Amino acid sequence: MTNTFSTPLPKQVNAMETFPKKVYQSKGYADREDYLNSLRDTYGADAVNAFISFMPPSEDFDGLISDLDDYTSGDNFYDMIAAELNGGEA
């Protein structure tokens, strides 16, 4: 991207940046891995590992929790989405 103005462009935010360790510590965890292990105990390792494979760490405390809650709610929300993406076949 070419900047045609004299004002410098703002630094692009890297969505893959993690929270500083102190953020996890302020919530009672040693670090991100400790936090993720806690989520694995609550939601299951397979679910947590699947979601963190495509969600940025910046979603650890909101989007990740929301998606894990939806996924484990038992309302088959993700099955319905998968069926829709597969042409209506479950």
C-alpha positions as CSV (number, residue, x, y, z in Angstrom):
1,M,0.0,0.0,0.0
2,T,1.4,3.3,-1.0
3,N,1.0,6.2,1.4
4,T,0.3,9.4,-0.6
5,F,-0.1,11.5,2.6
6,S,2.7,12.9,4.7
7,T,1.3,11.3,7.8
8,P,2.8,7.8,8.5
9,L,0.5,4.9,8.2
10,P,-0.5,3.3,11.5
11,K,1.3,0.1,12.5
12,Q,-0.7,-3.0,11.4
13,V,-1.9,-5.1,14.3
14,N,-0.9,-8.7,14.1
15,A,-4.0,-10.7,15.0
16,M,-1.8,-13.6,16.0
17,E,-0.1,-11.7,18.8
18,T,-0.7,-13.2,22.2
19,F,-1.6,-11.5,25.4
20,P,1.3,-10.7,27.7
21,K,1.9,-13.4,30.3
22,K,0.7,-11.0,33.0
23,V,-2.8,-11.0,31.5
24,Y,-3.1,-14.8,32.1
25,Q,-1.5,-14.4,35.5
26,S,-4.1,-11.7,36.5
27,K,-6.8,-14.3,35.7
28,G,-5.1,-16.9,37.9
29,Y,-3.1,-18.8,35.3
30,A,0.7,-19.2,35.0
31,D,0.7,-18.6,31.2
32,R,-1.4,-19.2,28.1
33,E,-0.6,-23.0,28.1
34,D,-1.9,-23.2,31.7
35,Y,-5.1,-21.4,30.6
36,L,-5.6,-23.6,27.6
37,N,-5.1,-26.7,29.8
38,S,-7.8,-25.4,32.1
39,L,-10.1,-25.0,29.0
40,R,-9.2,-28.6,27.9
41,D,-10.3,-29.9,31.3
42,T,-13.6,-28.1,31.0
43,Y,-14.4,-28.5,27.3
44,G,-12.3,-31.4,26.2
45,A,-8.9,-31.4,24.6
46,D,-10.1,-32.2,21.1
47,A,-12.5,-29.2,21.0
48,V,-10.0,-26.7,22.4
49,N,-7.2,-27.9,20.1
50,A,-9.5,-27.7,17.1
51,F,-10.6,-24.1,17.9
52,I,-7.1,-22.8,18.7
53,S,-5.9,-24.2,15.4
54,F,-7.6,-21.4,13.6
55,M,-8.5,-18.8,16.2
56,P,-6.0,-16.1,17.1
57,P,-4.8,-15.9,20.7
58,S,-6.4,-12.5,20.9
59,E,-9.7,-14.4,21.1
60,D,-8.7,-16.5,24.1
61,F,-11.0,-14.7,26.6
62,D,-14.1,-14.0,24.4
63,G,-14.5,-15.6,21.0
64,L,-12.8,-18.9,22.0
65,I,-15.0,-19.2,25.1
66,S,-18.2,-18.3,23.1
67,D,-17.4,-20.9,20.4
68,L,-16.5,-23.6,23.0
69,D,-19.8,-22.9,24.8
70,D,-21.8,-23.1,21.6
71,Y,-19.9,-26.2,20.5
72,T,-20.5,-28.1,23.8
73,S,-24.0,-26.8,24.4
74,G,-25.6,-29.9,22.9
75,D,-27.8,-27.9,20.6
76,N,-25.9,-29.2,17.5
77,F,-25.2,-25.7,16.4
78,Y,-22.0,-26.8,14.6
79,D,-23.7,-29.8,13.1
80,M,-26.3,-27.6,11.6
81,I,-23.6,-25.3,10.1
82,A,-21.7,-28.3,8.7
83,A,-24.9,-29.7,7.2
84,E,-25.7,-26.4,5.6
85,L,-22.2,-26.2,4.1
86,N,-22.6,-29.8,2.8
87,G,-25.7,-28.9,0.8
88,G,-28.1,-29.7,3.7
89,E,-26.8,-33.2,4.4
90,A,-25.9,-34.0,8.0
